[in-house]
Amino acid sequence: MSKLLPAKVLAVEVADAPRKRDRERTLHQLNLALIRVQRRGEKVTLKAVADEAKVSPPLINNRYPDFAEQVRTIMGKTIRQQRTRRQTCWSRSGRRTASCGNWWPPIGGNQGWRP
């Protein structure tokens, strides 16, 4: 009769266990990841920071919105800047055009649609 050694089984379970949740530690890891991405000279994006910190980009957006806005500020794409740029473009042209940024539906994509 063979016996399983509990120590070996436990070691496998511990290795496969997910990371313990700790918001402060994760935020610290995100800040360190942002610094590493900047020092390497890579393009700073939410995805690059998330990959460096080994988390998903939606986690940053959903759980750490202040940090996500900090990254967007570094990128030069804060929500306010995007909104202002789009409104300025629309007010100049008098209508929504493709040159004002991505929006739906795309120009020429839906022939029956009129603004």
GIHU-V787099 format. One record per backbone hydrogen bond with DSSP energy under -0.5 kcal/mol. CO is the residue of the C=O (numbers start at 1). NH is the residue of the N-H. If there is no record, write none. Layout:
# GIHU-V787099
co & nh
CO & NH
CO & NH
This chain:
# GIHU-V787099
co & nh
4 & 6
5 & 8
5 & 9
6 & 10
7 & 11
8 & 12
9 & 13
10 & 14
11 & 15
12 & 16
13 & 17
14 & 17
22 & 26
23 & 27
24 & 28
25 & 29
26 & 30
27 & 31
28 & 32
29 & 33
30 & 34
31 & 35
32 & 36
33 & 37
34 & 38
35 & 39
36 & 40
37 & 41
37 & 42
38 & 41
43 & 45
45 & 49
46 & 50
47 & 51
48 & 52
49 & 53
50 & 54
50 & 55
51 & 54
56 & 59
56 & 60
57 & 61
58 & 62
59 & 63
59 & 64
60 & 64
64 & 68
65 & 69
66 & 70
67 & 71
68 & 72
69 & 73
70 & 74
71 & 75
72 & 76
72 & 77
78 & 82
79 & 83
80 & 84
81 & 85
82 & 86
83 & 87
84 & 88
85 & 89
86 & 90
87 & 91
88 & 92
89 & 93
90 & 94
95 & 97
97 & 100
98 & 101
106 & 109
106 & 110
110 & 113
